[in-house]
Amino acid sequence: MTGDLGRWCQQVAGVLNAMPRLSYTSYADPNSSVTGAQGDALVNLASGVSAFWVKQLGSSNTGWTAVA
């Protein structure tokens, strides 16, 4: 694609690709069971602690922190 539409599509793709991933799980604790990168968000369907988690630090499957 070229022209104005092509540039617009490239800008939209750039914005979408820069957004953190949003995942979900049914594990009680996502640490050691869900892989993610720093900044990713997670909706936990089974946690009694929190329904929303954010990946802060740690290896690929640790470092999830309950937010709300």
C-alpha positions as CSV (number, residue, x, y, z in Angstrom):
1,M,0.0,0.0,0.0
2,T,1.2,3.5,-0.8
3,G,0.1,7.0,-0.3
4,D,-1.9,8.4,2.6
5,L,-3.7,5.1,3.3
6,G,-0.4,3.2,3.4
7,R,1.2,5.7,5.8
8,W,-2.0,5.6,8.0
9,C,-1.9,1.8,8.1
10,Q,1.7,1.8,9.1
11,Q,1.0,4.2,11.9
12,V,-1.9,2.1,13.2
13,A,0.3,-1.1,13.0
14,G,3.0,0.7,14.9
15,V,0.7,1.8,17.7
16,L,-0.9,-1.7,18.0
17,N,2.5,-3.4,18.0
18,A,3.8,-1.1,20.8
19,M,0.9,-2.0,23.1
20,P,1.6,-4.5,25.9
21,R,0.1,-8.0,25.5
22,L,-3.1,-8.7,27.5
23,S,-3.5,-12.4,28.4
24,Y,-5.7,-14.4,30.7
25,T,-5.2,-17.5,32.9
26,S,-7.2,-19.7,35.2
27,Y,-4.2,-20.5,37.5
28,A,-4.6,-19.3,41.1
29,D,-1.1,-17.7,40.9
30,P,0.4,-16.8,37.4
31,N,4.0,-16.9,38.7
32,S,5.8,-20.0,37.4
33,S,2.9,-20.8,35.1
34,V,2.4,-17.9,32.7
35,T,5.1,-16.5,30.4
36,G,5.2,-12.8,29.7
37,A,7.4,-9.8,29.1
38,Q,7.8,-6.8,31.3
39,G,4.7,-4.5,31.0
40,D,2.3,-7.3,29.9
41,A,-1.0,-7.4,31.6
42,L,-3.0,-10.5,32.7
43,V,-6.6,-11.1,33.7
44,N,-6.7,-13.9,36.2
45,L,-10.0,-15.8,36.2
46,A,-9.3,-18.0,39.2
47,S,-7.3,-15.9,41.6
48,G,-8.7,-15.2,45.1
49,V,-6.1,-12.4,45.5
50,S,-6.6,-10.3,42.4
51,A,-8.2,-10.4,39.0
52,F,-5.6,-8.1,37.3
53,W,-1.9,-8.7,37.3
54,V,1.1,-6.9,35.6
55,K,4.5,-8.4,34.7
56,Q,7.1,-6.2,36.5
57,L,10.4,-8.0,36.7
58,G,11.9,-11.5,36.8
59,S,12.3,-14.3,34.4
60,S,9.8,-15.1,31.6
61,N,7.4,-16.9,34.0
62,T,7.9,-15.0,37.3
63,G,7.5,-11.4,38.4
64,W,3.7,-11.1,38.0
65,T,2.3,-8.6,40.6
66,A,-1.3,-8.3,41.6
67,V,-2.7,-4.9,40.9
68,A,-6.4,-5.0,41.8
